[in-house]
Amino acid sequence: MPAMSAAELTLADVRAAARRIAGLVCRTPLKPSLPLARRLGRPIHLKLESMQDTGAFKVRGAASMILSLPERTRRRGVIAVSSGNHGRAVAHVARHLGIPAVVCLTRLVPEVKVAAVAALGAEVHADAADQAAATRQALELARARSLTYVDPFDHREVVAGQGTVALEILEQRPSVDTIVVPVGGGGLIAGIGVAGHALQPSLRLIGVTNDREPAMYECLKAGRIVPVGESPTLADALPGALPADNRWSFRLCQEHVEEIRLVDETAIERGMAWALRREKLVLEGAGAIGIARLLAEATPDLGADVVVVCSGDNVDARRLLDVVERHPEP
């Protein structure tokens, strides 16, 4: 199949997704960060996707895709592979609609995320070695049971749903010139790029990800999809290779993302500790990774008006408290 052109995913598609998901998704706050503003000498705002009912932005894309399905197809049920947050989102939407949901996870997914998916009534498989194995398992089950596979990041309607974050940011803060976005498979930053650049072409998008086998970073550097491994990281929502047949997120990241910056584990811990101590926010590793990158740069190369997307809060309380204890107030 020929590659899709960027014109086939537009601002109109993102706006249609926003209308479709309005009953299932929160309009999340944009919180001024006075501590970061003082430290960096410019306005910094935090887009609190951690305040979604599922604790992460993923519900936008999951709801967008599932609600776009024909009723007859939807009723047969859905299946997803996930590092936790997407699975929880799919289970949440399926429960709301009264349809079956199956979620395939890896053994690296924290128990708090596995339990959250199961609590929503989904059938959970959490025995895959890595994301590639979990994806194979999900696709096999989808074929066997006639379930619809809800891709975590590489689907037109998923990307459109994630792009609704940009609509809200630009309504809440029209003066923003830079958005800092966590990057795993790239669906969130791709969607933000489609909507954000349509509304404000000069908008700067900076991705942030962990430095342990960062898939999108390596693919953009190579200019093509390349295989990467999957290592444990505190930002457990981000790892996983891009599939070789990726059609949407990689191409859109090539078009819309200025750069991706890497963050090590110690910096991620500091970001989580800062969020709790200074911002009074519970954030998981991926949710705090944008804050972490700003704190790690002595003179960060940013614009004059910055929004940081805080993508999720699904972290075990004991793990978070351990992190905070290792990083006392600076």
URVENHU-V38614 format. One record per pair of residues at least 6 apart in sequence whose C-alpha atoms are under 7 Angstrom apart, sorted by sequence separation. I is the first residue (numbers start at 1). J is the second residue. If there is no record, write none. Layout:
I,J / I,J
//
This chain:
37,43 / 50,56 / 81,87 / 94,100 / 118,124 / 128,134 / 142,148 / 153,159 / 183,189 / 197,203 / 219,225 / 275,281 / 276,282 / 294,300 / 37,44 / 49,56 / 80,87 / 94,101 / 142,149 / 196,203 / 219,226 / 275,282 / 36,44 / 49,57 / 66,74 / 181,189 / 275,283 / 230,239 / 91,101 / 139,149 / 230,240 / 33,44 / 272,283 / 32,44 / 33,45 / 229,241 / 272,284 / 32,45 / 33,46 / 215,228 / 228,241 / 272,285 / 31,45 / 32,46 / 227,241 / 30,45 / 31,46 / 213,228 / 30,46 / 31,47 / 87,103 / 213,229 / 272,288 / 30,47 / 213,230 / 225,242 / 268,285 / 271,288 / 29,47 / 30,48 / 213,231 / 271,289 / 290,308 / 28,47 / 29,48 / 103,122 / 107,126 / 212,231 / 225,244 / 290,309 / 28,48 / 102,122 / 103,123 / 104,124 / 105,125 / 106,126 / 107,127 / 268,288 / 271,291 / 28,49 / 101,122 / 102,123 / 103,124 / 104,125 / 105,126 / 106,127 / 107,128 / 268,289 / 271,292 / 77,99 / 78,100 / 79,101 / 80,102 / 81,103 / 82,104 / 83,105 / 101,123 / 102,124 / 103,125 / 104,126 / 105,127 / 106,128 / 107,129 / 270,292 / 288,310 / 28,51 / 77,100 / 78,101 / 79,102 / 80,103 / 81,104 / 82,105 / 83,106 / 105,128 / 106,129 / 287,310 / 28,52 / 75,99 / 77,101 / 78,102 / 79,103 / 80,104 / 81,105 / 106,130 / 183,207 / 268,292 / 287,311 / 84,109 / 95,120 / 106,131 / 162,187 / 163,188 / 178,203 / 179,204 / 180,205 / 181,206 / 182,207 / 183,208 / 184,209 / 210,235 / 214,239 / 215,240 / 267,292 / 286,311 / 287,312 / 26,52 / 83,109 / 91,117 / 162,188 / 166,192 / 177,203 / 178,204 / 179,205 / 180,206 / 181,207 / 182,208 / 183,209 / 215,241 / 286,312 / 287,313 / 25,52 / 58,85 / 62,89 / 165,192 / 177,204 / 178,205 / 179,206 / 180,207 / 181,208 / 182,209 / 215,242 / 58,86 / 62,90 / 88,116 / 92,120 / 106,134 / 159,187 / 163,191 / 167,195 / 284,312 / 56,85 / 84,113 / 88,117 / 91,120 / 105,134 / 159,188 / 162,191 / 163,192 / 166,195 / 267,296 / 283,312 / 284,313 / 59,89 / 63,93 / 84,114 / 87,117 / 91,121 / 104,134 / 162,192 / 166,196 / 186,216 / 263,293 / 283,313 / 284,314 / 58,89 / 91,122 / 159,190 / 160,191 / 163,194 / 185,216 / 234,265 / 282,313 / 284,315 / 153,185 / 159,191 / 163,195 / 184,216 / 233,265 / 283,315 / 153,186 / 154,187 / 25,59 / 54,88 / 104,138 / 153,187 / 220,254 / 25,60 / 54,89 / 21,60 / 21,63 / 21,64 / 217,260 / 20,64 / 17,64 / 20,67 / 238,286 / 235,284 / 236,285 / 237,286 / 235,285 / 236,286 / 273,323 / 206,257 / 211,262 / 234,285 / 235,286 / 273,324 / 205,257 / 206,258 / 207,259 / 208,260 / 209,261 / 210,262 / 211,263 / 81,134 / 205,258 / 206,259 / 207,260 / 208,261 / 209,262 / 210,263 / 211,264 / 81,135 / 184,238 / 204,258 / 206,260 / 207,261 / 208,262 / 209,263 / 210,264 / 269,323 / 273,327 / 183,238 / 184,239 / 81,138 / 185,242 / 270,327 / 80,138 / 79,138 / 190,249 / 187,249 / 190,252 / 79,142 / 186,249 / 190,253 / 193,256 / 185,249 / 186,250 / 86,152 / 190,256 / 186,253 / 79,147 / 78,147 / 79,148 / 80,149 / 76,146 / 77,147 / 78,148 / 79,149 / 80,150 / 82,152 / 76,147 / 77,148 / 78,149 / 79,150 / 80,151 / 81,152 / 78,150 / 209,289 / 208,289 / 208,290 / 62,150 / 65,157 / 154,246 / 156,248 / 64,157 / 65,158 / 154,247 / 155,248 / 64,158 / 154,248 / 154,249 / 61,157 / 62,158 / 153,249 / 61,158 / 64,161 / 61,159 / 61,160 / 61,161 / 130,230 / 60,161 / 61,162 / 60,162 / 182,286 / 182,289 / 182,290 / 131,240 / 181,290 / 180,290 / 108,232 / 178,302 / 178,303 / 177,303 / 177,304 / 178,305 / 179,306 / 180,307 / 181,308 / 177,305 / 178,306 / 179,307 / 180,308 / 181,309 / 176,305 / 177,306 / 178,307 / 179,308 / 180,309 / 175,305 / 176,306 / 176,307 / 30,172 / 17,160 / 18,161 / 17,161 / 14,160 / 18,164 / 13,160 / 14,161 / 14,163 / 14,164 / 83,236 / 84,237 / 83,237 / 14,195 / 11,194 / 10,194 / 11,195 / 11,198 / 113,314 / 112,315 / 112,316 / 50,283 / 35,278 / 3,247 / 57,311 / 56,311 / 57,312 / 56,312 / 55,312 / 56,313 / 55,313 / 55,314 / 47,307 / 50,310 / 44,305 / 45,306 / 46,307 / 47,308 / 48,309 / 49,310 / 50,311 / 42,304 / 43,305 / 44,306 / 45,307 / 46,308 / 47,309 / 48,310 / 49,311 / 50,312 / 42,305 / 43,306 / 44,307 / 45,308 / 46,309 / 47,310 / 48,311 / 49,312 / 50,313 / 46,310
//
